[in-house]
Amino acid sequence: MLYDLILNKEITSLGILALIILLTTSFYIVMMMRIKKIYIRYTSNNKMLGRNSIFSGFIFFVLFTLLTYLPSGEAITMRDLTVNSMGGVFFGLCIYGYIKYNSKKVEEDEL
């Protein structure tokens, strides 16, 4: 999909199909983890939790900026960068909260 964006400046039907397959597979994995009660454990390593939250926020910022402005060829303004970076911070905080919630749920299930 990124290859199509860089070379063709548009997303082809093959790229959309790949995205749909990737999202469906991810959704299936998450649902199976919920059904079998498998949780990612971060309780012993809070440093890793913080690092992964920051990384996920950064990936959100980079992908959202690339997918918005690379195909259109428009110039990126400071306002857009600010909005995208605030979105990345919000996404990182949501990931942090979600993993903390799962960690507490695992501790409650083990008791």
Gaussian input, Z-matrix of N, CA and C with variables (Angstrom, degrees):
# hf/3-21g

backbone

0 1
 N
 C     1     B1
 C     2     B2     1     A1
 N     3     B3     2     A2     1     D1
 C     4     B4     3     A3     2     D2
 C     5     B5     4     A4     3     D3
 N     6     B6     5     A5     4     D4
 C     7     B7     6     A6     5     D5
 C     8     B8     7     A7     6     D6
 N     9     B9     8     A8     7     D7
 C    10    B10     9     A9     8     D8
 C    11    B11    10    A10     9     D9
 N    12    B12    11    A11    10    D10
 C    13    B13    12    A12    11    D11
 C    14    B14    13    A13    12    D12
 N    15    B15    14    A14    13    D13
 C    16    B16    15    A15    14    D14
 C    17    B17    16    A16    15    D15
 N    18    B18    17    A17    16    D16
 C    19    B19    18    A18    17    D17
 C    20    B20    19    A19    18    D18
 N    21    B21    20    A20    19    D19
 C    22    B22    21    A21    20    D20
 C    23    B23    22    A22    21    D21
 N    24    B24    23    A23    22    D22
 C    25    B25    24    A24    23    D23
 C    26    B26    25    A25    24    D24
 N    27    B27    26    A26    25    D25
 C    28    B28    27    A27    26    D26
 C    29    B29    28    A28    27    D27
 N    30    B30    29    A29    28    D28
 C    31    B31    30    A30    29    D29
 C    32    B32    31    A31    30    D30
 N    33    B33    32    A32    31    D31
 C    34    B34    33    A33    32    D32
 C    35    B35    34    A34    33    D33
 N    36    B36    35    A35    34    D34
 C    37    B37    36    A36    35    D35
 C    38    B38    37    A37    36    D36
 N    39    B39    38    A38    37    D37
 C    40    B40    39    A39    38    D38
 C    41    B41    40    A40    39    D39
 N    42    B42    41    A41    40    D40
 C    43    B43    42    A42    41    D41
 C    44    B44    43    A43    42    D42
 N    45    B45    44    A44    43    D43
 C    46    B46    45    A45    44    D44
 C    47    B47    46    A46    45    D45
 N    48    B48    47    A47    46    D46
 C    49    B49    48    A48    47    D47
 C    50    B50    49    A49    48    D48
 N    51    B51    50    A50    49    D49
 C    52    B52    51    A51    50    D50
 C    53    B53    52    A52    51    D51
 N    54    B54    53    A53    52    D52
 C    55    B55    54    A54    53    D53
 C    56    B56    55    A55    54    D54
 N    57    B57    56    A56    55    D55
 C    58    B58    57    A57    56    D56
 C    59    B59    58    A58    57    D57
 N    60    B60    59    A59    58    D58
 C    61    B61    60    A60    59    D59
 C    62    B62    61    A61    60    D60
 N    63    B63    62    A62    61    D61
 C    64    B64    63    A63    62    D62
 C    65    B65    64    A64    63    D63
 N    66    B66    65    A65    64    D64
 C    67    B67    66    A66    65    D65
 C    68    B68    67    A67    66    D66
 N    69    B69    68    A68    67    D67
 C    70    B70    69    A69    68    D68
 C    71    B71    70    A70    69    D69
 N    72    B72    71    A71    70    D70
 C    73    B73    72    A72    71    D71
 C    74    B74    73    A73    72    D72
 N    75    B75    74    A74    73    D73
 C    76    B76    75    A75    74    D74
 C    77    B77    76    A76    75    D75
 N    78    B78    77    A77    76    D76
 C    79    B79    78    A78    77    D77
 C    80    B80    79    A79    78    D78
 N    81    B81    80    A80    79    D79
 C    82    B82    81    A81    80    D80
 C    83    B83    82    A82    81    D81
 N    84    B84    83    A83    82    D82
 C    85    B85    84    A84    83    D83
 C    86    B86    85    A85    84    D84
 N    87    B87    86    A86    85    D85
 C    88    B88    87    A87    86    D86
 C    89    B89    88    A88    87    D87
 N    90    B90    89    A89    88    D88
 C    91    B91    90    A90    89    D89
 C    92    B92    91    A91    90    D90
 N    93    B93    92    A92    91    D91
 C    94    B94    93    A93    92    D92
 C    95    B95    94    A94    93    D93
 N    96    B96    95    A95    94    D94
 C    97    B97    96    A96    95    D95
 C    98    B98    97    A97    96    D96
 N    99    B99    98    A98    97    D97
 C   100   B100    99    A99    98    D98
 C   101   B101   100   A100    99    D99
 N   102   B102   101   A101   100   D100
 C   103   B103   102   A102   101   D101
 C   104   B104   103   A103   102   D102
 N   105   B105   104   A104   103   D103
 C   106   B106   105   A105   104   D104
 C   107   B107   106   A106   105   D105
 N   108   B108   107   A107   106   D106
 C   109   B109   108   A108   107   D107
 C   110   B110   109   A109   108   D108
 N   111   B111   110   A110   109   D109
 C   112   B112   111   A111   110   D110
 C   113   B113   112   A112   111   D111
 N   114   B114   113   A113   112   D112
 C   115   B115   114   A114   113   D113
 C   116   B116   115   A115   114   D114
 N   117   B117   116   A116   115   D115
 C   118   B118   117   A117   116   D116
 C   119   B119   118   A118   117   D117
 N   120   B120   119   A119   118   D118
 C   121   B121   120   A120   119   D119
 C   122   B122   121   A121   120   D120
 N   123   B123   122   A122   121   D121
 C   124   B124   123   A123   122   D122
 C   125   B125   124   A124   123   D123
 N   126   B126   125   A125   124   D124
 C   127   B127   126   A126   125   D125
 C   128   B128   127   A127   126   D126
 N   129   B129   128   A128   127   D127
 C   130   B130   129   A129   128   D128
 C   131   B131   130   A130   129   D129
 N   132   B132   131   A131   130   D130
 C   133   B133   132   A132   131   D131
 C   134   B134   133   A133   132   D132
 N   135   B135   134   A134   133   D133
 C   136   B136   135   A135   134   D134
 C   137   B137   136   A136   135   D135
 N   138   B138   137   A137   136   D136
 C   139   B139   138   A138   137   D137
 C   140   B140   139   A139   138   D138
 N   141   B141   140   A140   139   D139
 C   142   B142   141   A141   140   D140
 C   143   B143   142   A142   141   D141
 N   144   B144   143   A143   142   D142
 C   145   B145   144   A144   143   D143
 C   146   B146   145   A145   144   D144
 N   147   B147   146   A146   145   D145
 C   148   B148   147   A147   146   D146
 C   149   B149   148   A148   147   D147
 N   150   B150   149   A149   148   D148
 C   151   B151   150   A150   149   D149
 C   152   B152   151   A151   150   D150
 N   153   B153   152   A152   151   D151
 C   154   B154   153   A153   152   D152
 C   155   B155   154   A154   153   D153
 N   156   B156   155   A155   154   D154
 C   157   B157   156   A156   155   D155
 C   158   B158   157   A157   156   D156
 N   159   B159   158   A158   157   D157
 C   160   B160   159   A159   158   D158
 C   161   B161   160   A160   159   D159
 N   162   B162   161   A161   160   D160
 C   163   B163   162   A162   161   D161
 C   164   B164   163   A163   162   D162
 N   165   B165   164   A164   163   D163
 C   166   B166   165   A165   164   D164
 C   167   B167   166   A166   165   D165
 N   168   B168   167   A167   166   D166
 C   169   B169   168   A168   167   D167
 C   170   B170   169   A169   168   D168
 N   171   B171   170   A170   169   D169
 C   172   B172   171   A171   170   D170
 C   173   B173   172   A172   171   D171
 N   174   B174   173   A173   172   D172
 C   175   B175   174   A174   173   D173
 C   176   B176   175   A175   174   D174
 N   177   B177   176   A176   175   D175
 C   178   B178   177   A177   176   D176
 C   179   B179   178   A178   177   D177
 N   180   B180   179   A179   178   D178
 C   181   B181   180   A180   179   D179
 C   182   B182   181   A181   180   D180
 N   183   B183   182   A182   181   D181
 C   184   B184   183   A183   182   D182
 C   185   B185   184   A184   183   D183
 N   186   B186   185   A185   184   D184
 C   187   B187   186   A186   185   D185
 C   188   B188   187   A187   186   D186
 N   189   B189   188   A188   187   D187
 C   190   B190   189   A189   188   D188
 C   191   B191   190   A190   189   D189
 N   192   B192   191   A191   190   D190
 C   193   B193   192   A192   191   D191
 C   194   B194   193   A193   192   D192
 N   195   B195   194   A194   193   D193
 C   196   B196   195   A195   194   D194
 C   197   B197   196   A196   195   D195
 N   198   B198   197   A197   196   D196
 C   199   B199   198   A198   197   D197
 C   200   B200   199   A199   198   D198
 N   201   B201   200   A200   199   D199
 C   202   B202   201   A201   200   D200
 C   203   B203   202   A202   201   D201
 N   204   B204   203   A203   202   D202
 C   205   B205   204   A204   203   D203
 C   206   B206   205   A205   204   D204
 N   207   B207   206   A206   205   D205
 C   208   B208   207   A207   206   D206
 C   209   B209   208   A208   207   D207
 N   210   B210   209   A209   208   D208
 C   211   B211   210   A210   209   D209
 C   212   B212   211   A211   210   D210
 N   213   B213   212   A212   211   D211
 C   214   B214   213   A213   212   D212
 C   215   B215   214   A214   213   D213
 N   216   B216   215   A215   214   D214
 C   217   B217   216   A216   215   D215
 C   218   B218   217   A217   216   D216
 N   219   B219   218   A218   217   D217
 C   220   B220   219   A219   218   D218
 C   221   B221   220   A220   219   D219
 N   222   B222   221   A221   220   D220
 C   223   B223   222   A222   221   D221
 C   224   B224   223   A223   222   D222
 N   225   B225   224   A224   223   D223
 C   226   B226   225   A225   224   D224
 C   227   B227   226   A226   225   D225
 N   228   B228   227   A227   226   D226
 C   229   B229   228   A228   227   D227
 C   230   B230   229   A229   228   D228
 N   231   B231   230   A230   229   D229
 C   232   B232   231   A231   230   D230
 C   233   B233   232   A232   231   D231
 N   234   B234   233   A233   232   D232
 C   235   B235   234   A234   233   D233
 C   236   B236   235   A235   234   D234
 N   237   B237   236   A236   235   D235
 C   238   B238   237   A237   236   D236
 C   239   B239   238   A238   237   D237
 N   240   B240   239   A239   238   D238
 C   241   B241   240   A240   239   D239
 C   242   B242   241   A241   240   D240
 N   243   B243   242   A242   241   D241
 C   244   B244   243   A243   242   D242
 C   245   B245   244   A244   243   D243
 N   246   B246   245   A245   244   D244
 C   247   B247   246   A246   245   D245
 C   248   B248   247   A247   246   D246
 N   249   B249   248   A248   247   D247
 C   250   B250   249   A249   248   D248
 C   251   B251   250   A250   249   D249
 N   252   B252   251   A251   250   D250
 C   253   B253   252   A252   251   D251
 C   254   B254   253   A253   252   D252
 N   255   B255   254   A254   253   D253
 C   256   B256   255   A255   254   D254
 C   257   B257   256   A256   255   D255
 N   258   B258   257   A257   256   D256
 C   259   B259   258   A258   257   D257
 C   260   B260   259   A259   258   D258
 N   261   B261   260   A260   259   D259
 C   262   B262   261   A261   260   D260
 C   263   B263   262   A262   261   D261
 N   264   B264   263   A263   262   D262
 C   265   B265   264   A264   263   D263
 C   266   B266   265   A265   264   D264
 N   267   B267   266   A266   265   D265
 C   268   B268   267   A267   266   D266
 C   269   B269   268   A268   267   D267
 N   270   B270   269   A269   268   D268
 C   271   B271   270   A270   269   D269
 C   272   B272   271   A271   270   D270
 N   273   B273   272   A272   271   D271
 C   274   B274   273   A273   272   D272
 C   275   B275   274   A274   273   D273
 N   276   B276   275   A275   274   D274
 C   277   B277   276   A276   275   D275
 C   278   B278   277   A277   276   D276
 N   279   B279   278   A278   277   D277
 C   280   B280   279   A279   278   D278
 C   281   B281   280   A280   279   D279
 N   282   B282   281   A281   280   D280
 C   283   B283   282   A282   281   D281
 C   284   B284   283   A283   282   D282
 N   285   B285   284   A284   283   D283
 C   286   B286   285   A285   284   D284
 C   287   B287   286   A286   285   D285
 N   288   B288   287   A287   286   D286
 C   289   B289   288   A288   287   D287
 C   290   B290   289   A289   288   D288
 N   291   B291   290   A290   289   D289
 C   292   B292   291   A291   290   D290
 C   293   B293   292   A292   291   D291
 N   294   B294   293   A293   292   D292
 C   295   B295   294   A294   293   D293
 C   296   B296   295   A295   294   D294
 N   297   B297   296   A296   295   D295
 C   298   B298   297   A297   296   D296
 C   299   B299   298   A298   297   D297
 N   300   B300   299   A299   298   D298
 C   301   B301   300   A300   299   D299
 C   302   B302   301   A301   300   D300
 N   303   B303   302   A302   301   D301
 C   304   B304   303   A303   302   D302
 C   305   B305   304   A304   303   D303
 N   306   B306   305   A305   304   D304
 C   307   B307   306   A306   305   D305
 C   308   B308   307   A307   306   D306
 N   309   B309   308   A308   307   D307
 C   310   B310   309   A309   308   D308
 C   311   B311   310   A310   309   D309
 N   312   B312   311   A311   310   D310
 C   313   B313   312   A312   311   D311
 C   314   B314   313   A313   312   D312
 N   315   B315   314   A314   313   D313
 C   316   B316   315   A315   314   D314
 C   317   B317   316   A316   315   D315
 N   318   B318   317   A317   316   D316
 C   319   B319   318   A318   317   D317
 C   320   B320   319   A319   318   D318
 N   321   B321   320   A320   319   D319
 C   322   B322   321   A321   320   D320
 C   323   B323   322   A322   321   D321
 N   324   B324   323   A323   322   D322
 C   325   B325   324   A324   323   D323
 C   326   B326   325   A325   324   D324
 N   327   B327   326   A326   325   D325
 C   328   B328   327   A327   326   D326
 C   329   B329   328   A328   327   D327
 N   330   B330   329   A329   328   D328
 C   331   B331   330   A330   329   D329
 C   332   B332   331   A331   330   D330

   B1=1.4267
   B2=1.5305
   B3=1.3322
   B4=1.4657
   B5=1.5238
   B6=1.3224
   B7=1.4603
   B8=1.5305
   B9=1.3481
   B10=1.4702
   B11=1.5236
   B12=1.3318
   B13=1.4551
   B14=1.5205
   B15=1.3080
   B16=1.4651
   B17=1.5217
   B18=1.3183
   B19=1.4668
   B20=1.5192
   B21=1.3151
   B22=1.4609
   B23=1.5162
   B24=1.3223
   B25=1.4647
   B26=1.5242
   B27=1.3298
   B28=1.4621
   B29=1.5202
   B30=1.2956
   B31=1.4562
   B32=1.5208
   B33=1.3135
   B34=1.4647
   B35=1.5255
   B36=1.3193
   B37=1.4626
   B38=1.5259
   B39=1.3174
   B40=1.4664
   B41=1.5287
   B42=1.3164
   B43=1.4600
   B44=1.5137
   B45=1.3270
   B46=1.4668
   B47=1.5182
   B48=1.3304
   B49=1.4601
   B50=1.5253
   B51=1.3309
   B52=1.4658
   B53=1.5237
   B54=1.3222
   B55=1.4655
   B56=1.5321
   B57=1.3203
   B58=1.4654
   B59=1.5281
   B60=1.3289
   B61=1.4641
   B62=1.5262
   B63=1.3184
   B64=1.4564
   B65=1.5229
   B66=1.3329
   B67=1.4591
   B68=1.5231
   B69=1.3256
   B70=1.4621
   B71=1.5268
   B72=1.3123
   B73=1.4606
   B74=1.5208
   B75=1.3139
   B76=1.4672
   B77=1.5215
   B78=1.3215
   B79=1.4614
   B80=1.5217
   B81=1.3307
   B82=1.4587
   B83=1.5262
   B84=1.3237
   B85=1.4629
   B86=1.5209
   B87=1.3247
   B88=1.4638
   B89=1.5232
   B90=1.3062
   B91=1.4645
   B92=1.5279
   B93=1.3184
   B94=1.4631
   B95=1.5238
   B96=1.3200
   B97=1.4630
   B98=1.5229
   B99=1.3100
   B100=1.4701
   B101=1.5236
   B102=1.3190
   B103=1.4561
   B104=1.5344
   B105=1.3140
   B106=1.4631
   B107=1.5244
   B108=1.3443
   B109=1.4677
   B110=1.5231
   B111=1.3178
   B112=1.4570
   B113=1.5217
   B114=1.3178
   B115=1.4601
   B116=1.5148
   B117=1.3181
   B118=1.4626
   B119=1.5208
   B120=1.3029
   B121=1.4580
   B122=1.5259
   B123=1.3121
   B124=1.4549
   B125=1.5256
   B126=1.3157
   B127=1.4561
   B128=1.5163
   B129=1.3158
   B130=1.4526
   B131=1.5280
   B132=1.3201
   B133=1.4570
   B134=1.5306
   B135=1.3219
   B136=1.4660
   B137=1.5246
   B138=1.3377
   B139=1.4592
   B140=1.5352
   B141=1.3139
   B142=1.4699
   B143=1.5229
   B144=1.3237
   B145=1.4656
   B146=1.5208
   B147=1.3209
   B148=1.4626
   B149=1.5147
   B150=1.3129
   B151=1.4735
   B152=1.5217
   B153=1.3239
   B154=1.4685
   B155=1.5211
   B156=1.3268
   B157=1.4689
   B158=1.5232
   B159=1.3306
   B160=1.4737
   B161=1.5260
   B162=1.3187
   B163=1.4586
   B164=1.5274
   B165=1.3434
   B166=1.4655
   B167=1.5267
   B168=1.3378
   B169=1.4653
   B170=1.5145
   B171=1.3326
   B172=1.4638
   B173=1.5251
   B174=1.3340
   B175=1.4617
   B176=1.5250
   B177=1.3308
   B178=1.4609
   B179=1.5261
   B180=1.3299
   B181=1.4632
   B182=1.5252
   B183=1.3184
   B184=1.4669
   B185=1.5240
   B186=1.3212
   B187=1.4656
   B188=1.5190
   B189=1.3179
   B190=1.4594
   B191=1.5304
   B192=1.3319
   B193=1.4633
   B194=1.5257
   B195=1.3461
   B196=1.4688
   B197=1.5221
   B198=1.3262
   B199=1.4640
   B200=1.5235
   B201=1.3254
   B202=1.4589
   B203=1.5233
   B204=1.3126
   B205=1.4646
   B206=1.5238
   B207=1.3067
   B208=1.4609
   B209=1.5268
   B210=1.3478
   B211=1.4652
   B212=1.5213
   B213=1.3134
   B214=1.4572
   B215=1.5249
   B216=1.3197
   B217=1.4548
   B218=1.5191
   B219=1.3244
   B220=1.4587
   B221=1.5254
   B222=1.3201
   B223=1.4582
   B224=1.5214
   B225=1.3136
   B226=1.4591
   B227=1.5240
   B228=1.3172
   B229=1.4594
   B230=1.5292
   B231=1.3239
   B232=1.4529
   B233=1.5298
   B234=1.3058
   B235=1.4687
   B236=1.5157
   B237=1.3280
   B238=1.4558
   B239=1.5274
   B240=1.3275
   B241=1.4611
   B242=1.5185
   B243=1.3336
   B244=1.4625
   B245=1.5276
   B246=1.3176
   B247=1.4727
   B248=1.5225
   B249=1.3231
   B250=1.4600
   B251=1.5196
   B252=1.3254
   B253=1.4598
   B254=1.5260
   B255=1.3338
   B256=1.4691
   B257=1.5294
   B258=1.3168
   B259=1.4621
   B260=1.5175
   B261=1.3318
   B262=1.4621
   B263=1.5144
   B264=1.3375
   B265=1.4671
   B266=1.5305
   B267=1.3220
   B268=1.4625
   B269=1.5222
   B270=1.3284
   B271=1.4596
   B272=1.5281
   B273=1.3390
   B274=1.4659
   B275=1.5213
   B276=1.3382
   B277=1.4636
   B278=1.5247
   B279=1.3203
   B280=1.4736
   B281=1.5260
   B282=1.3068
   B283=1.4705
   B284=1.5218
   B285=1.3274
   B286=1.4616
   B287=1.5306
   B288=1.3263
   B289=1.4553
   B290=1.5137
   B291=1.3213
   B292=1.4635
   B293=1.5237
   B294=1.3213
   B295=1.4660
   B296=1.5228
   B297=1.3296
   B298=1.4662
   B299=1.5245
   B300=1.3227
   B301=1.4629
   B302=1.5307
   B303=1.3289
   B304=1.4620
   B305=1.5223
   B306=1.3346
   B307=1.4582
   B308=1.5213
   B309=1.3425
   B310=1.4616
   B311=1.5287
   B312=1.3219
   B313=1.4645
   B314=1.5230
   B315=1.3242
   B316=1.4583
   B317=1.5202
   B318=1.3361
   B319=1.4612
   B320=1.5310
   B321=1.3210
   B322=1.4678
   B323=1.5235
   B324=1.3361
   B325=1.4563
   B326=1.5262
   B327=1.3511
   B328=1.4666
   B329=1.5194
   B330=1.3198
   B331=1.4699
   B332=1.4712
   A1=110.57
   A2=117.23
   A3=120.14
   A4=110.90
   A5=116.24
   A6=120.61
   A7=110.26
   A8=116.51
   A9=121.07
   A10=110.96
   A11=116.74
   A12=119.81
   A13=111.73
   A14=117.08
   A15=120.28
   A16=110.97
   A17=117.74
   A18=120.04
   A19=113.64
   A20=117.15
   A21=120.15
   A22=113.77
   A23=117.60
   A24=123.19
   A25=112.21
   A26=117.12
   A27=121.79
   A28=108.16
   A29=115.89
   A30=121.24
   A31=108.04
   A32=116.26
   A33=120.10
   A34=109.55
   A35=115.83
   A36=120.53
   A37=110.99
   A38=118.14
   A39=121.18
   A40=110.21
   A41=117.06
   A42=120.68
   A43=112.24
   A44=117.03
   A45=120.89
   A46=110.33
   A47=117.25
   A48=121.20
   A49=110.99
   A50=116.60
   A51=120.41
   A52=110.79
   A53=117.03
   A54=121.08
   A55=110.87
   A56=117.50
   A57=121.07
   A58=111.17
   A59=116.69
   A60=120.26
   A61=110.74
   A62=117.47
   A63=121.82
   A64=111.50
   A65=117.83
   A66=121.16
   A67=112.15
   A68=117.53
   A69=121.18
   A70=110.82
   A71=117.16
   A72=121.27
   A73=111.00
   A74=117.00
   A75=120.81
   A76=110.92
   A77=117.18
   A78=121.24
   A79=110.79
   A80=117.33
   A81=121.78
   A82=111.20
   A83=117.32
   A84=121.17
   A85=110.67
   A86=117.07
   A87=120.36
   A88=110.84
   A89=117.92
   A90=120.62
   A91=111.06
   A92=118.45
   A93=120.60
   A94=110.61
   A95=117.95
   A96=120.34
   A97=110.15
   A98=117.54
   A99=121.13
   A100=111.35
   A101=117.31
   A102=120.86
   A103=110.35
   A104=117.21
   A105=121.17
   A106=112.78
   A107=116.56
   A108=123.39
   A109=112.43
   A110=114.94
   A111=121.54
   A112=106.98
   A113=116.79
   A114=121.62
   A115=108.99
   A116=115.77
   A117=120.92
   A118=107.48
   A119=117.41
   A120=121.18
   A121=110.71
   A122=115.26
   A123=122.22
   A124=111.47
   A125=117.73
   A126=119.42
   A127=112.25
   A128=118.35
   A129=120.11
   A130=112.14
   A131=117.75
   A132=119.38
   A133=110.11
   A134=116.82
   A135=120.70
   A136=112.02
   A137=117.41
   A138=120.41
   A139=110.46
   A140=115.20
   A141=120.35
   A142=110.64
   A143=117.14
   A144=121.83
   A145=110.58
   A146=117.65
   A147=121.24
   A148=112.02
   A149=116.45
   A150=121.56
   A151=110.68
   A152=117.31
   A153=120.21
   A154=112.16
   A155=117.43
   A156=120.47
   A157=110.91
   A158=116.47
   A159=120.47
   A160=110.07
   A161=117.00
   A162=121.02
   A163=111.53
   A164=117.13
   A165=119.58
   A166=110.89
   A167=117.74
   A168=120.52
   A169=111.70
   A170=117.25
   A171=121.50
   A172=111.40
   A173=116.71
   A174=120.60
   A175=110.34
   A176=117.60
   A177=121.30
   A178=110.56
   A179=116.67
   A180=121.26
   A181=111.32
   A182=117.04
   A183=121.03
   A184=110.80
   A185=117.28
   A186=119.56
   A187=112.48
   A188=116.93
   A189=118.97
   A190=110.16
   A191=117.24
   A192=120.49
   A193=110.80
   A194=117.13
   A195=120.41
   A196=111.75
   A197=116.41
   A198=119.03
   A199=112.56
   A200=117.25
   A201=119.71
   A202=112.07
   A203=117.20
   A204=119.66
   A205=115.13
   A206=119.11
   A207=119.77
   A208=112.66
   A209=119.83
   A210=118.41
   A211=113.37
   A212=117.77
   A213=119.09
   A214=112.49
   A215=117.73
   A216=120.89
   A217=113.39
   A218=118.18
   A219=121.73
   A220=110.23
   A221=114.81
   A222=120.07
   A223=109.09
   A224=115.62
   A225=120.48
   A226=108.49
   A227=116.05
   A228=120.47
   A229=110.14
   A230=115.62
   A231=120.92
   A232=110.98
   A233=115.70
   A234=119.93
   A235=110.87
   A236=116.42
   A237=120.53
   A238=111.40
   A239=116.90
   A240=120.04
   A241=111.48
   A242=116.27
   A243=120.30
   A244=110.80
   A245=116.46
   A246=120.28
   A247=110.38
   A248=117.86
   A249=121.11
   A250=111.61
   A251=117.53
   A252=119.29
   A253=111.00
   A254=117.50
   A255=119.68
   A256=110.41
   A257=117.01
   A258=120.68
   A259=111.85
   A260=116.75
   A261=120.75
   A262=112.00
   A263=116.93
   A264=120.63
   A265=109.76
   A266=116.96
   A267=120.91
   A268=110.89
   A269=117.29
   A270=121.46
   A271=110.68
   A272=116.74
   A273=120.83
   A274=111.74
   A275=116.96
   A276=120.52
   A277=111.58
   A278=116.61
   A279=119.53
   A280=110.91
   A281=117.25
   A282=120.88
   A283=110.31
   A284=116.92
   A285=121.72
   A286=110.41
   A287=117.08
   A288=121.01
   A289=112.64
   A290=116.79
   A291=121.43
   A292=110.85
   A293=117.00
   A294=120.48
   A295=110.33
   A296=117.66
   A297=120.35
   A298=110.53
   A299=116.94
   A300=121.79
   A301=110.47
   A302=116.88
   A303=120.72
   A304=111.37
   A305=117.37
   A306=120.55
   A307=110.84
   A308=117.17
   A309=120.28
   A310=110.66
   A311=116.45
   A312=120.37
   A313=110.50
   A314=117.91
   A315=121.55
   A316=109.81
   A317=116.66
   A318=119.71
   A319=111.04
   A320=117.43
   A321=120.89
   A322=110.94
   A323=117.73
   A324=120.76
   A325=111.58
   A326=116.81
   A327=119.91
   A328=111.33
   A329=117.60
   A330=119.74
   A331=110.30
   D1=-44.62
   D2=177.38
   D3=-65.40
   D4=-34.61
   D5=177.40
   D6=-61.40
   D7=-43.44
   D8=177.09
   D9=-62.98
   D10=-41.19
   D11=-179.42
   D12=-64.87
   D13=-40.85
   D14=-176.92
   D15=-72.06
   D16=-46.47
   D17=-175.58
   D18=-84.25
   D19=-46.42
   D20=-173.05
   D21=-96.61
   D22=-11.19
   D23=-177.23
   D24=60.09
   D25=25.80
   D26=175.06
   D27=-157.09
   D28=161.12
   D29=177.75
   D30=-96.72
   D31=122.76
   D32=-179.62
   D33=-85.04
   D34=173.21
   D35=-179.25
   D36=-66.54
   D37=-28.85
   D38=177.25
   D39=-67.72
   D40=-39.06
   D41=177.10
   D42=-65.79
   D43=-39.87
   D44=177.54
   D45=-66.69
   D46=-39.66
   D47=177.10
   D48=-62.52
   D49=-42.83
   D50=177.73
   D51=-62.75
   D52=-39.38
   D53=178.59
   D54=-65.38
   D55=-42.06
   D56=178.78
   D57=-64.06
   D58=-41.84
   D59=178.11
   D60=-64.18
   D61=-42.72
   D62=179.39
   D63=-64.05
   D64=-43.57
   D65=178.90
   D66=-67.15
   D67=-38.96
   D68=178.15
   D69=-65.05
   D70=-43.48
   D71=178.29
   D72=-63.54
   D73=-43.40
   D74=178.65
   D75=-62.78
   D76=-43.48
   D77=178.76
   D78=-62.20
   D79=-41.71
   D80=178.62
   D81=-62.27
   D82=-43.04
   D83=-179.97
   D84=-64.23
   D85=-44.07
   D86=179.24
   D87=-63.25
   D88=-43.01
   D89=-179.65
   D90=-65.91
   D91=-39.01
   D92=178.44
   D93=-68.35
   D94=-33.87
   D95=176.12
   D96=-65.82
   D97=-37.66
   D98=178.20
   D99=-69.23
   D100=-42.05
   D101=-178.54
   D102=-65.26
   D103=-42.83
   D104=-178.04
   D105=-87.73
   D106=2.33
   D107=179.07
   D108=56.25
   D109=49.49
   D110=174.74
   D111=-101.72
   D112=123.53
   D113=-178.94
   D114=-123.14
   D115=150.59
   D116=175.17
   D117=-80.71
   D118=127.46
   D119=-176.07
   D120=-97.77
   D121=121.28
   D122=176.71
   D123=-124.40
   D124=8.73
   D125=-172.33
   D126=-63.92
   D127=-34.45
   D128=-177.36
   D129=-85.74
   D130=-14.09
   D131=-174.62
   D132=-132.38
   D133=80.87
   D134=-179.72
   D135=-70.17
   D136=-24.91
   D137=177.86
   D138=-64.41
   D139=-39.90
   D140=178.59
   D141=-67.26
   D142=-38.18
   D143=178.22
   D144=-61.75
   D145=-46.47
   D146=178.71
   D147=-63.49
   D148=-42.38
   D149=-179.78
   D150=-63.33
   D151=-43.15
   D152=179.56
   D153=-68.60
   D154=-33.81
   D155=177.57
   D156=-67.00
   D157=-43.21
   D158=178.00
   D159=-64.57
   D160=-41.60
   D161=179.91
   D162=-64.21
   D163=-41.40
   D164=179.75
   D165=-66.84
   D166=-37.23
   D167=175.85
   D168=-64.26
   D169=-39.48
   D170=178.62
   D171=-66.42
   D172=-42.53
   D173=178.13
   D174=-62.91
   D175=-40.41
   D176=176.24
   D177=-58.97
   D178=-46.97
   D179=-179.64
   D180=-60.71
   D181=-47.82
   D182=-176.60
   D183=-65.47
   D184=-47.68
   D185=-178.13
   D186=-67.12
   D187=-40.33
   D188=-179.30
   D189=-66.24
   D190=-40.15
   D191=178.58
   D192=-66.54
   D193=-45.13
   D194=-179.51
   D195=-64.35
   D196=-46.67
   D197=-175.57
   D198=-70.85
   D199=-19.65
   D200=179.18
   D201=-86.61
   D202=-44.21
   D203=-169.29
   D204=-105.63
   D205=-18.43
   D206=179.91
   D207=-68.36
   D208=-45.37
   D209=-179.27
   D210=-68.57
   D211=-34.31
   D212=-175.42
   D213=-81.68
   D214=-25.63
   D215=-179.38
   D216=78.05
   D217=10.67
   D218=179.21
   D219=-74.88
   D220=158.75
   D221=175.73
   D222=-78.51
   D223=143.87
   D224=179.62
   D225=-88.93
   D226=124.36
   D227=-179.84
   D228=-92.33
   D229=165.87
   D230=179.64
   D231=-65.67
   D232=-34.61
   D233=178.20
   D234=-62.31
   D235=-43.39
   D236=179.41
   D237=-64.99
   D238=-41.41
   D239=177.29
   D240=-62.67
   D241=-38.73
   D242=179.47
   D243=-65.92
   D244=-45.16
   D245=179.34
   D246=-63.92
   D247=-43.09
   D248=179.42
   D249=-65.65
   D250=-39.16
   D251=179.62
   D252=-69.65
   D253=-37.09
   D254=175.80
   D255=-64.98
   D256=-37.41
   D257=175.25
   D258=-63.82
   D259=-39.68
   D260=177.42
   D261=-64.62
   D262=-40.78
   D263=177.68
   D264=-64.48
   D265=-44.31
   D266=178.98
   D267=-61.67
   D268=-42.63
   D269=178.98
   D270=-63.16
   D271=-43.35
   D272=177.96
   D273=-61.33
   D274=-41.68
   D275=177.93
   D276=-66.05
   D277=-37.04
   D278=177.17
   D279=-65.45
   D280=-41.56
   D281=177.31
   D282=-62.92
   D283=-42.45
   D284=178.45
   D285=-60.04
   D286=-47.76
   D287=179.71
   D288=-63.76
   D289=-39.84
   D290=-179.57
   D291=-64.08
   D292=-43.63
   D293=-179.14
   D294=-70.13
   D295=-37.68
   D296=175.76
   D297=-62.47
   D298=-42.18
   D299=178.11
   D300=-60.78
   D301=-44.84
   D302=178.47
   D303=-64.26
   D304=-36.52
   D305=178.86
   D306=-64.59
   D307=-41.86
   D308=177.47
   D309=-66.05
   D310=-37.61
   D311=179.55
   D312=-65.31
   D313=-37.91
   D314=178.02
   D315=-65.43
   D316=-42.62
   D317=179.43
   D318=-63.43
   D319=-38.77
   D320=178.67
   D321=-68.81
   D322=-37.67
   D323=-179.97
   D324=-69.06
   D325=-30.40
   D326=-178.70
   D327=-76.46
   D328=-23.25
   D329=-179.60
   D330=-79.97

